[in-house]
Amino acid sequence: MLRTSALLVLLASLACACAPAPVAEDDAVASAEAQSVGFDPMDEQRLMDALRYLASDELLGRRTGTPGIDSAAVFLKRRFEAAGLVSAPGAEDFYQTIPFAFVRQPLSLAISVGDQSWGSNEAVLLRGGEVVMDAPVAFVGYGTEASDYAEAVGKVAVARAGTPGGGVSEALSAAADKRARAAEAGADGLVELYALPVPWARIAGFLSRERLAVQDGPDLLHAWVPDAEGALADSFADMPEAGAAIATSGLRMDAAVSSNVAGFIEGRDPALKDEVVVLVAHYDHVGAGMTNGRGATRADSIFNGARDNGMGTVALLAAAETLAQERPRRSVLALAVTAEEEGLLGSRYYVANPLIPLEETVFAFNTDGAGYSVTDRVSIVGLGRTSVDPLLEAAAAEAGLDLGSDPAPEQGLFDRSDNVNFARAGVPTLTFSPGLDSFQSPAIAQYYHNAADEVDASFDAAYFQRFVTAYVASALRIADADERPTWTPGDEYADEGEALYGGE
């Protein structure tokens, strides 16, 4: 699950610009393929074997852009293929390859806007190479609409960071769209003025570390700078002739590649098979190293990610295998996404480049979580926001579990996992999580982004099987339902849904 103050691992390696290469045959992979005929997808031992492999030390925490996550991708691809799924339309042998780069801050950076200046220790460069420029400024407000940039041709567009009423998560997600709009308008650069509640030192520390970025869209120079209480943004009406000066050198970028893994199941009902339910889980984690999470020691600095999101990844896998056997009425896309921990990048790339047209995607059923603190329920982040709640309740009951709502609304969890990228595009969605009564529970803190998150004696295999059973049963009910899922009227994303589906 995405951290608002993520600590990124320094373990990085170059990868070829292609789908993950097969790794040396692993006993877990060989065992999985040997069970591909006549198997029970819900067998507890089978589920635990898959989880042990994904959370093994050999995968080194599955950080995006490293060999460990490539091994996980091969494992998932082989399991999809063995279960009878086919490569999704537009994918290459089950892989949707994404061009990434590891980015480190430039050696020098100087920015001035109007009468305020920031140096390398105060500003953050999100995108752009070596630049020396002096240009007039066009203030574009929040810059969330293309029309905001009408006066930005040949100028540095200056915007408030984020979106009206939004927080840091929305600001980070909106940044790429703003850059694209500024570039399309012919701006020379984009500077966002940061005045959100999360302290600047915290967000700048996160963005200044080595981070992963998708290498798509324009390479327009794009920076964030602090604007205490929004004072500079508020003063732009009094600065019609303001200018900007920007100088940067030594931006460091290393190419990397990772893939979403996508398998397709065609629905059996001719009247409904063109409606597609996308099952989503991120299979990456935060990697290995002393500084990328909590609880690392010299004896163990691998963040295995059994709970986050090994549980969800195995649930997705079991659902894919089960639905391939059951063949529901609607078609199903099983989508294991990369780079969630790096800022929801894999799902954002998918939504911008969908393998199934979004207007044919009727629901995105995400599973993700920080772990479990109670074992009598599943927790639904987004309960009450779509029409599928009765289906989830019935499915949970099949597994002997209750249905719980988001126990930590103050955490903004709906906006911190891959479901939100689908929601912003209008696709009804929610996140199906292990049982949680409080985000502050010791049972969460002990494992969440902690080196202790392994498959050991403390892991509740019986609850894990019930959780997976509830997710699989929910997926089957959604894909078989007479009525397609909808947003609850008045939901934050209901208008986007109406626009996507043309008022259907």
C-alpha positions in Angstrom: 0.0 0.0 0.0 1.4 3.4 -0.9 3.2 5.3 1.7 2.7 9.1 1.9 6.3 9.3 3.2 7.8 6.4 1.3 11.4 5.4 1.9 12.9 4.1 -1.3 15.6 1.3 -1.4 19.0 2.1 -3.0 19.2 -1.4 -4.6 18.7 -0.8 -8.3 19.9 -2.5 -11.4 19.7 -1.9 -15.1 17.2 -4.0 -17.0 16.9 -4.7 -20.7 14.1 -2.8 -22.6 12.0 -5.9 -23.0 9.7 -8.2 -21.1 11.2 -10.0 -18.1 13.6 -12.7 -19.1 13.0 -16.2 -17.7 15.0 -16.8 -14.5 16.7 -20.0 -13.5 14.1 -22.6 -12.8 13.0 -22.3 -9.2 11.4 -25.2 -7.2 8.3 -23.1 -6.5 7.8 -22.3 -10.2 8.4 -25.9 -11.2 6.0 -27.0 -8.5 3.3 -24.5 -9.6 3.5 -25.7 -13.2 3.4 -29.4 -12.2 0.1 -28.7 -10.4 -1.5 -27.0 -13.5 -3.7 -29.9 -14.3 -6.5 -31.0 -12.0 -5.6 -28.6 -9.2 -7.7 -26.9 -6.7 -6.9 -23.1 -6.8 -8.1 -22.7 -3.2 -6.0 -25.5 -1.7 -4.4 -24.0 1.4 -1.0 -25.6 0.7 -1.0 -24.3 -2.9 -1.9 -20.8 -1.7 0.9 -20.8 0.9 3.4 -22.2 -1.5 2.7 -19.3 -3.9 3.0 -16.8 -1.0 6.2 -18.3 0.3 7.8 -17.9 -3.2 6.6 -14.3 -3.7 7.8 -13.4 -0.2 11.1 -15.3 -0.3 14.4 -13.8 0.3 15.5 -14.8 -3.2 13.2 -12.1 -4.7 14.8 -9.4 -2.5 11.6 -7.5 -1.7 10.3 -7.3 -5.3 11.3 -3.7 -5.9 10.3 -2.4 -9.3 13.2 -2.3 -11.7 15.2 -5.1 -10.0 15.7 -8.8 -10.9 13.5 -9.9 -7.9 10.3 -8.4 -9.4 11.2 -9.8 -12.8 11.2 -13.3 -11.2 7.8 -12.6 -9.7 6.5 -11.5 -13.1 7.7 -14.7 -14.7 6.1 -16.8 -12.0 2.7 -15.0 -12.5 2.9 -15.3 -16.2 3.5 -19.0 -16.1 0.7 -19.6 -13.6 -1.7 -17.5 -15.8 -0.7 -19.5 -18.9 -0.9 -22.9 -17.1 -4.4 -22.1 -15.9 -5.7 -21.4 -19.4 -5.7 -17.6 -19.4 -4.5 -16.0 -22.7 -2.3 -13.0 -23.1 -4.4 -9.9 -22.9 -5.0 -8.0 -26.2 -2.1 -5.6 -26.8 0.2 -7.3 -24.2 3.3 -9.1 -25.4 3.2 -12.7 -24.0 1.2 -11.5 -21.0 3.5 -8.5 -20.3 2.6 -4.8 -20.6 6.1 -3.5 -20.5 6.7 0.0 -19.0 9.7 2.1 -19.6 11.0 3.4 -16.3 14.1 5.3 -15.1 15.7 5.6 -11.7 16.0 9.4 -11.1 18.3 11.2 -8.8 18.3 14.9 -8.2 20.6 17.1 -10.3 24.0 18.2 -9.0 22.9 21.8 -9.1 19.5 23.5 -9.3 18.6 27.2 -9.0 15.1 28.5 -9.5 13.6 32.0 -9.1 10.0 33.1 -9.7 9.3 36.8 -9.2 11.3 38.0 -6.3 11.7 34.5 -4.6 14.5 32.1 -5.2 15.3 28.5 -4.3 18.5 26.5 -4.5 19.4 22.8 -4.7 18.5 22.2 -1.0 15.1 23.9 -1.3 13.6 22.9 -4.7 12.9 19.5 -6.3 13.2 18.7 -10.0 10.7 16.2 -11.2 11.6 16.1 -14.8 14.0 17.9 -17.2 17.6 17.8 -18.2 20.3 20.5 -18.3 18.7 23.9 -18.7 19.5 27.5 -18.4 16.6 29.8 -19.1 15.0 33.2 -18.4 11.4 33.5 -19.4 8.2 35.3 -18.5 5.7 33.6 -16.2 2.1 32.6 -16.8 0.2 31.8 -13.6 -2.2 29.0 -14.4 -4.0 28.5 -11.1 -4.1 24.8 -10.3 -3.4 24.0 -13.9 -5.8 21.0 -14.0 -7.5 22.0 -17.2 -6.0 22.5 -20.7 -7.6 25.9 -20.9 -5.6 27.1 -17.9 -2.5 27.1 -20.1 -3.9 29.4 -22.9 -1.4 32.2 -22.0 1.6 29.9 -21.3 3.2 29.7 -24.8 6.9 30.5 -24.6 6.6 31.1 -20.8 7.2 29.2 -17.6 3.8 28.0 -16.4 3.5 28.5 -12.6 0.7 26.5 -10.8 -0.5 25.7 -7.4 0.6 22.2 -6.5 -2.2 19.7 -6.3 -5.9 19.9 -7.1 -8.7 22.0 -5.5 -9.5 20.4 -2.2 -7.0 17.5 -2.8 -4.1 16.4 -0.7 -0.6 15.2 -1.4 -1.7 12.0 -3.1 -3.7 13.9 -5.6 -0.9 16.4 -6.1 1.6 13.6 -6.9 -0.9 11.9 -9.3 -1.8 15.2 -11.0 1.8 16.2 -11.7 2.3 14.2 -14.8 -1.0 15.5 -16.3 -0.1 19.1 -15.6 3.3 18.6 -17.3 1.6 17.1 -20.4 -0.8 20.0 -20.6 1.9 22.6 -20.2 4.0 21.0 -22.9 1.0 20.7 -25.3 0.3 24.4 -24.8 3.9 25.3 -25.7 5.2 26.3 -22.3 9.0 26.3 -21.7 8.7 24.8 -18.2 6.4 24.1 -15.3 6.9 25.2 -11.6 4.4 24.1 -9.0 4.1 26.0 -5.8 3.7 23.6 -2.8 1.5 24.8 0.1 -0.2 21.5 1.2 -0.5 20.4 4.8 2.2 17.8 4.7 5.4 19.7 5.6 7.6 20.6 2.7 10.7 19.0 4.3 8.9 15.7 4.4 7.6 15.7 0.8 10.9 17.2 -0.5 12.8 14.4 1.3 10.7 11.8 -0.4 11.0 13.3 -3.9 14.7 14.0 -3.6 15.7 10.4 -3.0 16.3 8.1 -5.8 12.9 7.4 -7.3 11.3 5.6 -10.2 9.6 7.6 -13.0 7.8 6.5 -16.1 9.5 7.6 -19.2 6.5 8.6 -21.2 5.1 12.0 -22.2 7.1 15.2 -22.6 10.4 15.8 -21.0 9.5 19.4 -20.1 11.4 20.9 -17.2 9.1 20.5 -14.1 9.9 21.5 -10.6 8.2 21.8 -7.2 9.1 24.6 -4.8 7.8 25.5 -1.3 5.3 28.3 -1.0 4.6 29.0 2.6 0.9 29.2 3.2 0.4 29.9 -0.6 1.6 33.5 -0.3 3.4 33.6 -3.6 0.5 32.0 -5.5 -1.9 34.5 -3.9 0.3 37.4 -5.0 0.4 36.7 -8.7 -2.5 39.1 -9.5 -0.1 41.9 -8.4 2.8 40.6 -10.5 1.7 40.9 -14.1 5.3 41.1 -15.4 6.8 38.4 -13.2 9.6 36.3 -14.7 11.4 33.1 -13.9 15.0 32.0 -14.1 16.0 28.3 -14.0 19.4 26.7 -14.2 20.0 23.0 -13.7 22.8 20.6 -14.4 23.7 17.0 -13.7 20.3 15.3 -13.5 21.0 11.6 -13.2 18.7 9.0 -14.8 19.3 5.2 -15.2 16.9 3.3 -17.5 14.9 0.4 -16.0 12.0 -1.8 -17.2 9.2 -3.5 -15.4 5.9 -5.0 -16.5 2.3 -5.3 -15.6 1.3 -8.9 -16.0 -2.1 -9.4 -17.7 -4.1 -12.6 -18.5 -7.5 -12.7 -20.1 -10.6 -14.9 -19.7 -13.4 -14.6 -22.2 -16.9 -14.6 -20.7 -19.3 -17.3 -21.6 -22.4 -15.1 -22.1 -22.6 -13.6 -25.6 -24.7 -10.8 -24.2 -22.2 -9.8 -21.5 -18.8 -11.0 -22.6 -17.9 -7.5 -24.0 -18.2 -6.2 -20.5 -14.9 -6.8 -18.6 -14.2 -7.0 -14.9 -10.5 -6.2 -14.2 -9.0 -7.9 -11.1 -6.1 -5.8 -9.8 -3.3 -6.4 -7.3 0.1 -4.9 -7.1 2.9 -7.5 -6.9 5.8 -5.1 -6.2 7.1 -4.2 -2.7 9.8 -1.9 -1.4 12.9 -4.0 -1.9 16.0 -4.5 0.3 18.3 -2.2 2.1 18.7 -0.5 5.5 16.7 2.6 4.7 13.7 1.6 2.7 11.4 0.6 5.5 11.4 -0.1 9.2 12.9 -2.9 11.2 15.9 -3.6 9.0 19.0 -5.1 10.7 22.3 -6.2 9.4 21.0 -9.7 9.8 17.8 -9.0 7.8 17.3 -6.0 5.5 15.0 -7.7 3.0 11.4 -6.4 3.0 9.6 -9.6 1.9 6.1 -8.1 1.6 4.1 -11.2 2.6 1.1 -9.2 3.7 1.7 -6.1 1.5 0.9 -7.3 -1.1 1.8 -10.9 -1.3 -1.7 -11.8 0.1 -3.4 -9.7 -2.5 -1.2 -11.1 -5.3 -2.0 -14.7 -4.4 -5.7 -13.8 -4.1 -5.6 -12.4 -7.6 -3.8 -15.5 -8.8 -6.4 -17.8 -7.2 -9.2 -15.8 -8.7 -7.7 -16.0 -12.2 -7.2 -19.8 -11.9 -10.7 -20.3 -10.5 -12.5 -18.1 -13.0 -10.6 -19.7 -15.8 -12.2 -23.0 -14.7 -15.6 -21.5 -14.0 -15.8 -19.1 -17.0 -18.2 -16.4 -15.7 -20.7 -14.6 -17.8 -18.5 -11.4 -18.2 -14.9 -11.4 -19.4 -12.2 -11.0 -16.9 -8.7 -9.4 -17.1 -6.4 -10.5 -14.3 -3.9 -7.6 -13.9 -0.9 -7.8 -11.6 0.5 -4.3 -11.6 4.0 -3.1 -10.9 5.3 0.1 -9.1 2.4 0.7 -6.8 4.9 1.4 -4.0 6.6 4.0 -6.2 3.5 6.1 -6.5 0.8 3.9 -8.2 2.8 4.1 -11.4 1.9 0.7 -12.9 -1.8 1.2 -12.7 -1.5 4.8 -13.8 0.3 3.6 -16.9 -2.3 0.9 -17.5 -5.2 3.4 -17.3 -3.4 5.7 -19.7 -2.7 2.8 -22.0 -5.4 0.3 -21.3 -5.3 -3.2 -22.8 -9.1 -3.3 -22.6 -10.9 -0.1 -23.5 -12.0 1.7 -20.3 -15.5 2.1 -21.7 -15.7 -1.7 -21.8 -14.3 -2.1 -18.3 -17.2 -2.2 -15.9 -15.4 -2.7 -12.6 -11.9 -2.7 -11.2 -11.7 -5.1 -8.3 -8.5 -4.2 -6.4 -7.0 -6.1 -3.5 -4.3 -4.6 -1.4 -3.6 -4.1 2.3 -1.2 -3.3 5.1 -1.8 -6.6 6.8 -4.5 -7.9 9.1 -5.3 -7.0 12.8 -8.6 -9.0 13.0 -9.4 -12.3 11.4 -13.2 -12.3 11.5 -13.7 -10.0 8.6 -12.5 -8.5 5.4 -12.3 -4.7 5.1 -13.6 -2.8 2.1 -12.0 0.5 1.3 -14.8 2.1 -0.7 -17.8 0.3 1.0 -21.0 2.2 0.0 -19.4 3.8 -3.0 -20.5 1.3 -5.7 -23.5 -1.1 -6.2 -21.5 -4.3 -5.5 -21.7 -4.3 -1.7 -24.4 -7.0 -1.4 -22.3 -9.3 -3.6 -19.3 -8.7 -1.4 -21.3 -9.4 1.8 -22.7 -12.7 0.4 -19.2 -13.8 -0.8 -17.6 -12.9 2.6 -20.3 -15.0 4.3 -19.4 -17.9 2.1 -15.9 -17.8 3.7 -17.2 -17.4 7.2 -16.3 -13.7 7.4 -18.0 -10.4 8.0 -17.8 -7.4 5.9 -16.1 -4.4 7.4 -15.9 -0.8 6.2 -12.8 1.4 5.9 -11.6 1.5 9.6 -9.2 4.4 9.0 -10.9 7.1 6.9 -8.4 9.6 8.2 -5.7 7.7 6.3 -7.3 8.4 2.8 -6.7 4.7 1.9 -9.1 4.9 -1.1 -6.6 7.3 -2.7 -3.5 5.4 -1.8 -3.9 2.2 -3.8 -4.3 1.3 -7.5 -8.1 1.5 -7.4 -7.9 5.3 -7.4 -6.4 5.5 -10.9 -9.4 3.6 -12.3 -11.7 5.8 -10.3 -10.3 9.0 -11.7 -11.0 7.6 -15.2 -14.6 6.8 -14.2 -14.4 3.0 -13.7 -16.3 1.9 -10.5 -13.8 0.4 -8.1 -12.9 -0.3 -4.5 -10.2 -2.1 -2.6 -10.7 -5.5 -0.9 -8.4 -5.7 2.1 -7.6 -8.1 4.9 -9.4 -7.5 8.2 -8.4 -4.2 9.9 -9.8 -2.5 13.0 -7.3 0.3 13.2 -4.3 1.5 11.2 -2.6 2.1 14.5 -3.0 -1.5 15.7 0.3 -3.1 16.9 -0.5 -6.0 14.5 -0.2 -3.6 11.6 2.7 -1.6 12.8 4.7 -4.8 13.5 4.6 -5.8 9.8 3.7 -2.8 7.6 6.7 -2.0 5.4 8.7 -3.8 8.0 11.4 -6.4 7.5 9.4 -8.7 9.7 6.7 -9.1 7.1 7.6 -12.6 6.2 5.8 -16.0 6.1 6.7 -17.4 9.5 5.0 -19.0 12.4 3.1 -15.8 13.1 1.3 -15.9 9.8 -2.3 -17.1 10.0 -2.6 -19.5 7.0 -6.2 -20.4 7.9 -7.3 -16.7 7.8 -5.4 -16.2 4.6 -7.3 -19.0 2.9 -10.6 -17.5 4.0 -9.6 -14.1 2.8 -8.6 -15.5 -0.6 -11.9 -17.5 -0.7 -13.9 -14.3 -0.1 -12.0 -12.4 -2.8 -12.5 -15.1 -5.3 -16.2 -15.6 -4.5 -16.7 -11.8 -4.8 -15.0 -11.7 -8.2 -17.1 -14.5 -9.5 -20.3 -12.9 -8.2 -19.4 -9.6 -9.8 -18.5 -11.2 -13.1 -21.8 -13.2 -13.1 -24.2 -10.6 -11.9 -27.2 -9.6 -14.0 -26.5 -5.9 -13.6 -23.2 -4.2 -14.3 -21.6 -2.4 -11.3 -22.3 1.4 -11.0 -21.1 4.2 -8.8 -23.4 5.2 -6.0 -25.3 8.3 -7.1 -23.5 11.4 -5.8 -20.2 9.7 -5.4 -17.1 11.8 -6.0 -16.4 9.9 -9.2 -20.0 9.4 -10.4 -19.6 12.2 -13.0 -16.5 10.7 -14.4 -18.3 7.4 -14.7 -21.2 9.0 -16.6 -18.8 10.7 -19.0 -16.9 7.4 -19.5 -19.9 5.3 -20.3 -22.0 7.9 -22.0 -24.7 8.0 -19.5 -25.4 4.3 -19.7 
